[in-house]
Each structure stands twice: as C-alpha cells, then as structure tokens.
Amino acid sequence: MTKKTKLTKKKVILSIIYIVLTVYFLVFFYSLTKPLPEGISLEGGARYVSEDEIDFLYDLNYLHQNGSNVIEQEIFKNVFFLVDNAENFIIIDMFLFNADYTNKERFIPLTTTLKDKLIAKKKSNPNLQIYFITDEINNFYGSYTSEEIKELKENNINVIITDLTKLRDSNPAYSSFWRIFLQPFGTSGDGWITHPLGNKNHNVTLRSYLKLINTKANHRKVIVADFNSSIYSLVTSANPHEASSLHSNVALLIKDGIHKDIIEAEKSVAKFSSSEIKINNSLIPEISENKDIQIQFLTEQKIRSNLLKDIDSSTSGETIDLAMFYLSDRKIIKSLLNAQERGVNVNIILDSNKDAFAREKNGIPNRQVAYELFKKSDGKINIRWYNTRGEQFHTKMIIIKKKDRTIVYLGSANFTKRNLGDLNLEADVKLSSPNNKSIIIEIDSYFNRLWNNVNGSYTLDFESYKDSSKTKYLLYRFQEFSGFSSF
C-alpha cells in the first residue's frame, strides 16, 4: 500500500468519525430542546369545587401499636367504583400495569382486577367508550405484547401505548447513540434474555433492553369517568400493579372541576402516539365557578414552576410538610433551604430508597439529599423516614400551610429533574383551600398521624438512615445531572 493510499484511507476514516460525531451532537442538543408535543406541559385553568365534591384518599402500610402489620387501602376501591359505574366513557392513563413479578401470592391483584373489571364493563355495555393509555414498560418496550393488554384489545378496549420517542431525552448522552444506531432496528422478536421483571412467560430482546436505558416514561396515574350526570377525576401516585400493591400512596377524587383539562391532556398523549380519543362533547358538563376550593390540573414542568412560586412565597411562621418517594431536584432543594432561612417550618417524610421490588437499593438520592438539607439548615429542617418493610413509601405530596390558605400538590410527580423537567409525562393536582375546610383538616391529620406515629409505627427519626457518604453524594449529583439513573 502506497503512502498516498494510506493517507487517503486515513482521511476517509477521519471524515466518517467527524460525520458520526457531528450527527451525534446534533441529535444530542436537539433531544434536549426539541419542541414538546402539543398539549404537553399543561397548566390547566383554576377551577372550583365545594367540600362535598372532593375527597382525599390514601393507602398506608404500617405496623400497628400492637405489632401487627396493617394495610389500609382506599384508592383502587374508588378506581374500581368509577369503572363499575361509568355510563358513557372511561379514560385511564396508568404507568405500571402488569403482573410480571414472582412471589405473586404476597401481592394484591390490582392489575388483574382492573383488567377484569374493564372487560366486564365493556361486555355489559358495548357502547361504553374505554381508552386505556399506558407506558411501553408493560410490553417491555415493544419486545412482546403482554397478556393483560392482549385481553383488553381482544375485548374491544382501546389501548394506547405511549410513543416515548416523541418526548425529550432524560438520558441524552446514551439516548442520542440509541436514536442513531439502535432505534431503526426496532425491539420486537424472539427474545433470549430473562425478563428483568420476573415474567416467566416472556424472554426479552437485547434491543428492548437497550431501549430501557433511555429511562423515560409516561408516569401519569389518572382516571376520568362519567357517572350520574357528572364526571369524576381521580389523580394519584398509585399504580394498578401487582408488585406495587402494598405501597403507601395518596390520591384526590374530584367531582367535575378539572375533568376538561385532564381529557384534553390525554387526547394530546393519544395524538402524538398515533391514536385518537373521541369523546362526545355533549357528555362533558360545564364547570361551575361559584365555589370556594380551588383546584388546578398541572403536568410536567408546569408542576415545578407553580410549586416554586408557592414555596418561594411562604413566609416566617408558615409550614411546609413534604411526603415524597424521590426528592432530588436541585431547584426544589434550594427553594426549601431558602424557605427555612426565612423562618418557614419545613418537615419532610421520605422513603429511604432501600426497597425496590425485592431488590435492595443504596439509598440514592433521598439519603444524600436529606443529609444535605439537614446539614445546610443546621438541623432546622426536620426529616423523618417512612418505616418500609419491603414495600415503598410511594406518596408524592407537599402541603404548604399559609396563614389564610393551605396549598396541596399531589399526583404522579416525584420531585426530580426527570419528573419535573418536561422529560417524563406527569400529572398532579394543585389544591388551594381555606384552612378551615374539612379536606385540609383531613390532609393535615394524615401527615400528623405519620409524623407523630399515632397508634402505630409509621416513621423513624433522621438518624435511622442518615448517610454522610461524600462518594454517594457525588454519585447522586452526577446521576441527577446526567440522567444516568432510575429516579
């Protein structure tokens, strides 16, 4: 080979490398800033309900004062009621919907029950419109079609699998590579890898595993259904999922009010997922505004922008009570620290991030964030851990108690960059009410029960899971920044 030939070959190789790198970085930066699908990152209008039109619901798993394990569940009892009594339509958007895990005998069959009720309802009322929106994880990112989803489709229920490729990338360093080199080959086919979620009926393809590493989701958990000339909306942190059935969660059940905003938000998800939700507008009642409890439907980044305004407007002597599965978003952390410096009382209950479906985790991010908050506030931010025993404290709620009103956020959104940064699909309700309303008294009572261990063992003191490891803290910061994480 001549010297000239070698130089030509080297130039060709370098040109290919430059082209590949150029394409990679173009995809990288575009994936961070590309326009969101229409209707995403929604700030619904301020709506109003009366006291008898809104209910606070919760699931709790705890130790009674006599030492026995107690599971209290209200959320899916109400979901099932809405399904059983719907008259014209049901729209459900739920993240986890599968019965994949082993040791099923210890779980409550939420997936199976919801599936069976939807099918029975459709059979009893064939004209009922049912739209079931869910995440790709339940088909393991297209590797196969789950038995539950097959059954829904076979019974003429409209199933919409969210097209996550239309969203921005939460893990752009990897996702850019995936979009260029792996996405064109799809994910379906005969799998040879053992299912990571314990499904013994399906192996999964390597391509679906590689899609999993994109780490983004339709993480919403909502249901809307009509009943007795009204429309009921339920927004929750709970999944209809066998392996999540023992978790602690919260929800709001609302008669009328925010239903129009939720329906429009779900229509947007269907549209960018190449589907359509058709609901007769005559079935959707007008919203009365002559009531004194304000509610607002928020999705994605609009949750964070509204929340920051409310935290930042808190003043000395007021109180913030936070109950959260994942807390890692830097803007929220800074806002909480600033609130404490202004004299706001900040109380936080966190999951210790040690339990994840029979696997033990390393405590990231909550233990690192908790130590940071405790240290930077000189111990003035009060922190407790929910006393989990294999399950998770899956609640996502903040209570901002001002002098004349209380503001509550709850729903699907963890307080993380992925959940609040227009990366995942999320859905929360913001509730603003006079302090003397029964809904506020009930929510306060719930938090105080957990904080003070009323008639049971719910929470542990900060020292129980205190973690001052600098290595883990740096790992948390890298994961939060880069998106190479599960939170």
C-alpha positions in Angstrom: 0.0 0.0 0.0 1.5 3.4 -1.1 1.9 6.3 1.2 -0.8 8.2 -0.7 -3.2 5.3 -0.4 -2.6 5.2 3.4 -3.3 9.0 3.7 -6.4 8.7 1.6 -7.7 5.8 3.8 -6.9 7.8 7.0 -8.8 10.9 5.6 -11.8 8.7 4.8 -11.8 7.2 8.3 -11.4 10.6 9.9 -14.2 12.0 7.7 -16.5 9.2 8.8 -15.7 9.9 12.5 -16.3 13.6 12.1 -19.6 13.0 10.4 -20.7 10.5 13.1 -19.7 12.9 15.9 -21.4 15.8 14.2 -24.7 13.8 13.8 -24.4 12.6 17.4 -24.0 16.1 18.9 -26.8 17.5 16.6 -29.1 14.7 17.9 -27.8 15.3 21.5 -28.6 19.0 21.6 -31.9 18.6 19.6 -33.1 16.0 22.0 -32.7 18.4 24.9 -34.5 21.3 23.3 -36.9 19.9 20.7 -40.5 21.2 20.7 -42.8 19.3 23.0 -45.8 17.6 21.5 -48.8 19.8 21.5 -50.7 19.8 24.8 -47.7 18.6 26.9 -46.6 20.7 29.9 -50.1 21.8 30.6 -51.2 24.4 33.1 -54.9 23.9 33.4 -57.2 26.8 34.4 -58.2 27.5 38.0 -61.3 25.5 38.7 -63.6 25.5 41.8 -65.3 22.8 43.8 -67.2 22.6 47.0 -66.2 20.5 50.1 -68.6 17.6 49.1 -67.1 17.4 45.6 -63.5 16.4 46.6 -62.1 13.5 48.6 -58.6 12.8 49.9 -57.7 9.2 49.6 -54.7 7.2 50.8 -53.2 3.8 51.1 -51.0 3.0 54.1 -48.8 0.0 55.0 -47.6 0.2 58.6 -47.1 -1.5 61.9 -50.0 -1.2 64.4 -49.1 -0.3 68.0 -49.8 -3.9 68.9 -47.1 -5.1 66.5 -49.3 -6.4 63.7 -48.9 -5.3 60.1 -51.8 -3.2 58.8 -52.7 -2.3 55.2 -55.3 0.4 54.7 -56.4 0.9 51.1 -58.9 3.4 49.6 -57.5 4.4 46.2 -58.3 1.5 44.0 -61.6 0.8 45.7 -62.6 4.2 44.2 -61.0 3.4 40.8 -63.0 0.2 40.6 -66.1 2.0 41.7 -65.7 4.5 38.8 -65.2 1.7 36.3 -68.2 -0.3 37.6 -70.5 2.7 37.4 -69.3 4.5 34.3 -72.1 5.3 31.9 -70.6 6.6 28.6 -66.8 6.7 28.8 -63.7 5.9 30.8 -60.2 7.3 30.2 -57.4 5.7 32.1 -53.7 6.7 32.0 -51.6 4.4 34.2 -47.8 3.9 34.2 -47.4 0.3 35.6 -50.0 -2.3 34.5 -48.6 -5.8 34.7 -48.5 -8.9 36.8 -44.9 -9.8 35.9 -43.2 -10.3 39.3 -42.6 -13.5 41.1 -43.9 -14.3 44.6 -47.3 -13.0 43.4 -49.1 -14.6 46.3 -47.9 -11.8 48.6 -49.4 -9.1 46.4 -52.9 -7.7 45.9 -54.1 -8.4 42.3 -54.7 -4.8 41.2 -53.7 -5.3 37.6 -55.8 -8.4 37.2 -58.8 -6.9 39.0 -58.7 -3.7 36.9 -58.3 -5.7 33.7 -61.2 -8.0 34.6 -63.5 -5.1 35.6 -62.8 -3.1 32.4 -63.6 -6.2 30.3 -66.7 -7.0 32.3 -67.9 -3.4 31.9 -67.3 -3.4 28.2 -69.3 -6.6 27.8 -72.2 -5.3 29.8 -72.2 -2.0 27.9 -70.7 -2.4 24.4 -71.4 1.2 23.6 -69.2 2.4 26.5 -66.0 4.1 25.2 -62.9 2.9 27.1 -59.5 4.3 26.4 -56.6 2.8 28.3 -53.3 4.7 27.9 -50.1 3.2 29.4 -46.3 3.1 29.2 -44.1 0.9 27.0 -42.6 -0.9 30.0 -45.7 -3.1 30.2 -44.8 -4.6 26.8 -41.2 -4.3 27.8 -40.5 -1.6 25.2 -42.1 -3.5 22.4 -40.4 -6.8 22.9 -43.8 -8.5 23.1 -47.5 -7.8 23.9 -48.5 -8.6 27.5 -51.3 -10.9 28.2 -53.2 -8.1 30.0 -53.0 -5.8 27.1 -53.9 -8.6 24.7 -57.1 -9.3 26.7 -58.1 -5.7 26.7 -57.7 -5.4 23.0 -59.5 -8.6 22.3 -62.5 -7.2 24.2 -62.6 -4.0 22.1 -61.0 -1.8 24.6 -58.9 1.0 23.0 -55.3 0.5 24.3 -52.8 3.3 23.5 -49.1 2.6 24.1 -47.3 5.9 24.6 -44.7 6.8 22.0 -41.9 7.8 24.2 -39.6 8.7 21.3 -41.7 11.9 20.8 -40.5 13.2 24.2 -37.3 14.9 25.1 -34.4 12.7 26.3 -33.7 12.5 30.0 -30.5 10.5 29.4 -29.2 12.3 26.3 -25.6 11.0 26.2 -27.0 7.5 25.8 -30.3 8.3 24.0 -28.5 10.1 21.2 -26.5 7.0 20.5 -29.6 4.9 20.7 -31.6 7.1 18.4 -28.9 7.0 15.7 -27.7 3.4 15.8 -30.4 1.2 17.5 -33.8 2.8 17.1 -34.1 1.9 13.3 -33.9 -1.8 14.2 -37.0 -1.9 16.4 -37.3 -4.0 19.6 -39.7 -6.9 18.7 -38.7 -10.5 18.0 -37.8 -13.7 19.7 -36.2 -12.7 23.0 -33.4 -14.6 24.6 -32.7 -12.5 27.8 -34.5 -13.4 31.0 -37.2 -10.9 31.7 -35.9 -8.4 34.3 -39.3 -8.0 36.0 -39.9 -11.7 36.6 -42.3 -12.5 33.8 -41.6 -16.2 33.2 -43.8 -16.3 30.0 -41.5 -14.0 28.0 -37.9 -13.5 27.4 -36.9 -10.1 26.0 -34.8 -8.9 23.2 -31.5 -7.2 23.6 -32.8 -4.3 21.6 -35.7 -3.8 24.1 -33.2 -3.8 27.0 -31.2 -1.2 25.2 -34.3 0.9 24.8 -35.0 0.6 28.5 -31.8 2.6 29.3 -33.4 5.7 27.8 -35.1 5.9 31.2 -38.1 8.0 30.5 -41.8 7.2 30.9 -45.4 8.1 30.7 -45.5 8.2 34.5 -49.1 9.6 34.9 -51.8 7.9 37.0 -55.2 9.3 36.3 -58.7 8.1 35.6 -61.7 10.1 34.3 -65.2 8.6 34.0 -68.8 9.8 33.8 -71.4 8.8 36.3 -74.9 10.1 37.2 -74.6 13.2 35.0 -71.2 14.2 36.5 -67.6 13.5 35.6 -65.3 12.1 38.2 -61.5 12.5 38.1 -59.0 10.6 40.2 -55.4 11.7 40.3 -53.0 9.6 42.2 -49.5 8.4 42.9 -50.6 4.7 42.9 -50.2 2.2 40.0 -52.6 -0.7 39.2 -49.7 -3.0 39.5 -49.4 -6.3 41.4 -45.9 -5.7 42.7 -46.7 -2.1 43.8 -49.9 -3.1 45.5 -48.5 -2.9 49.1 -47.1 0.6 48.7 -48.3 3.7 50.5 -49.9 6.3 48.2 -52.2 9.3 48.0 -55.0 10.5 45.7 -57.7 13.1 45.1 -61.1 12.2 43.8 -62.9 15.1 42.3 -66.4 15.5 41.1 -66.4 17.7 37.9 -63.9 20.6 38.2 -60.7 19.6 36.3 -62.1 16.9 34.0 -61.9 19.0 30.8 -58.2 19.7 31.4 -57.5 16.1 32.0 -59.4 14.9 28.9 -57.5 17.4 26.7 -54.2 16.4 28.2 -54.9 12.7 27.5 -56.1 13.5 24.0 -52.7 15.0 23.4 -50.9 11.9 24.5 -53.1 9.8 22.3 -52.5 12.1 19.3 -48.7 12.0 19.5 -48.9 8.2 20.0 -50.7 7.9 16.6 -54.1 7.3 18.1 -57.2 9.3 19.0 -59.6 9.8 21.9 -63.1 10.6 20.7 -65.5 11.8 23.4 -68.8 13.4 22.6 -68.5 17.0 24.0 -72.2 16.9 24.9 -71.2 14.4 27.6 -68.9 16.9 29.3 -70.8 19.2 31.6 -69.9 22.9 32.1 -67.8 23.8 35.1 -69.4 25.9 37.9 -67.0 28.5 39.3 -69.1 29.7 42.3 -67.3 27.6 44.9 -64.5 28.2 47.4 -62.0 25.4 46.9 -59.7 26.0 44.0 -58.1 23.1 42.1 -55.8 23.1 39.1 -54.5 20.3 36.8 -50.8 20.5 36.1 -48.5 18.4 34.0 -44.7 18.0 33.6 -42.7 21.2 34.1 -45.7 23.3 35.0 -45.8 21.4 38.2 -42.4 22.7 39.2 -42.9 26.2 38.0 -46.1 26.6 40.1 -44.6 24.8 43.1 -41.5 27.0 43.2 -43.7 30.1 43.2 -45.7 28.8 46.2 -42.7 27.6 48.2 -40.9 30.9 47.5 -43.9 33.0 48.6 -44.0 31.2 52.1 -43.1 33.5 55.0 -41.9 33.2 58.6 -44.1 31.1 60.8 -45.8 29.2 58.0 -45.2 25.5 57.5 -44.3 23.2 54.6 -44.9 19.4 55.1 -43.5 17.2 52.4 -44.1 13.5 51.9 -42.1 12.1 49.0 -40.8 8.9 47.3 -38.0 10.7 45.4 -36.5 14.1 46.3 -33.6 15.2 44.1 -34.4 18.3 42.0 -31.9 21.0 42.7 -34.3 23.9 42.3 -36.7 22.4 44.8 -33.9 21.7 47.3 -32.7 25.3 47.0 -36.2 26.6 47.4 -36.8 24.5 50.6 -33.5 25.7 52.1 -34.4 29.3 51.3 -37.8 28.9 52.9 -36.3 27.6 56.1 -33.9 30.5 56.2 -36.9 32.8 56.1 -38.3 31.1 59.2 -40.7 28.7 57.5 -41.1 25.4 59.4 -40.1 22.5 57.0 -41.0 18.9 57.8 -40.1 16.1 55.4 -41.1 12.4 55.3 -39.1 10.4 52.8 -38.8 6.9 51.5 -35.3 5.6 52.5 -34.8 4.3 48.9 -33.9 0.8 50.2 -36.6 -1.3 48.7 -37.4 -1.9 45.0 -39.4 -5.0 44.2 -37.4 -7.5 46.3 -34.1 -5.8 45.5 -32.2 -3.7 48.0 -31.2 -0.2 46.8 -28.3 2.1 48.0 -30.4 4.9 49.4 -29.7 7.3 46.5 -31.0 10.0 46.1 -33.1 10.6 49.3 -30.4 9.8 51.9 -27.9 12.2 50.3 -30.5 14.9 49.8 -31.7 14.5 53.4 -28.2 14.9 54.8 -27.6 18.0 52.6 -30.8 19.6 53.8 -30.1 18.7 57.4 -26.5 19.9 57.3 -27.1 23.2 55.4 -30.1 24.1 57.7 -28.1 23.3 60.8 -30.7 20.6 61.7 -33.6 23.1 61.4 -35.2 21.2 58.6 -37.0 18.3 60.3 -36.6 14.9 58.5 -38.2 11.5 59.1 -38.1 8.2 57.2 -41.1 6.1 56.4 -40.7 2.7 58.1 -40.9 0.5 55.0 -40.5 -3.3 55.3 -40.1 -4.4 51.7 -42.7 -2.1 50.1 -42.2 1.6 49.3 -43.5 4.9 50.6 -44.7 5.9 47.2 -46.5 9.1 48.2 -45.8 12.3 46.3 -47.4 15.2 48.2 -46.5 18.6 49.5 -48.6 20.7 51.9 -47.9 24.5 52.1 -49.7 25.9 55.1 -50.0 29.6 54.8 -51.7 32.0 57.2 -55.1 32.0 55.5 -55.0 29.2 53.0 -53.4 25.8 52.5 -51.9 24.7 49.2 -51.5 21.0 48.4 -49.8 19.3 45.4 -50.2 15.6 44.8 -50.1 13.1 42.0 -47.6 11.1 40.0 -44.6 13.5 40.1 -41.6 12.8 42.2 -39.6 15.9 42.9 -36.8 15.0 40.5 -35.4 16.6 37.3 -36.9 13.8 35.2 -40.3 14.2 36.7 -40.4 18.0 36.7 -38.3 18.9 33.7 -40.6 18.1 30.7 -38.9 14.7 30.3 -41.4 12.2 31.8 -45.2 12.6 31.4 -46.6 13.5 34.8 -49.9 14.6 36.3 -50.6 16.5 39.5 -53.5 18.4 41.1 -52.9 21.7 42.9 -55.5 22.3 45.6 -55.9 25.7 47.3 -58.4 26.0 50.1 -59.2 28.0 53.3 -57.6 26.4 56.3 -60.9 25.5 58.0 -62.2 23.2 55.2 -62.6 19.5 56.1 -60.4 18.4 53.2 -57.5 20.4 54.7 -58.1 19.1 58.2 -58.1 15.6 56.8 -54.8 16.0 54.9 -53.2 17.7 57.9 -54.4 14.8 60.1 -52.9 12.3 57.7 -49.5 13.9 57.8 -49.5 14.4 61.6 -50.5 10.7 62.0 -47.4 9.7 60.1 -45.1 12.2 61.7 -46.1 11.5 65.3 -46.7 7.8 64.9 -50.3 8.0 66.1 -51.5 4.5 67.1 -48.8 2.8 65.0 -45.2 2.8 63.7 -45.1 4.9 60.5 -41.9 6.9 60.6 -38.3 6.7 62.0 -36.0 9.5 63.1 -33.4 11.0 60.8 -30.5 9.1 62.4 -32.0 5.8 61.3 -30.9 6.3 57.6 -28.5 9.2 57.9 -25.8 8.8 55.2 -23.0 11.3 55.1 -21.0 9.5 52.3 -19.3 12.1 50.0 -18.9 9.4 47.3 -22.6 8.6 47.2 -23.4 12.4 47.3 -21.2 13.0 44.2 -22.8 9.9 42.5 -26.3 11.4 43.2 -25.3 14.8 41.8 -23.9 13.1 38.6 -27.0 10.9 38.2 -29.4 13.8 38.6 -27.4 16.0 36.2 -26.8 13.3 33.5 -29.9 11.3 33.6 -28.0 8.0 34.2 -30.3 7.0 37.0 -33.6 5.4 37.8 -35.0 8.5 39.5 
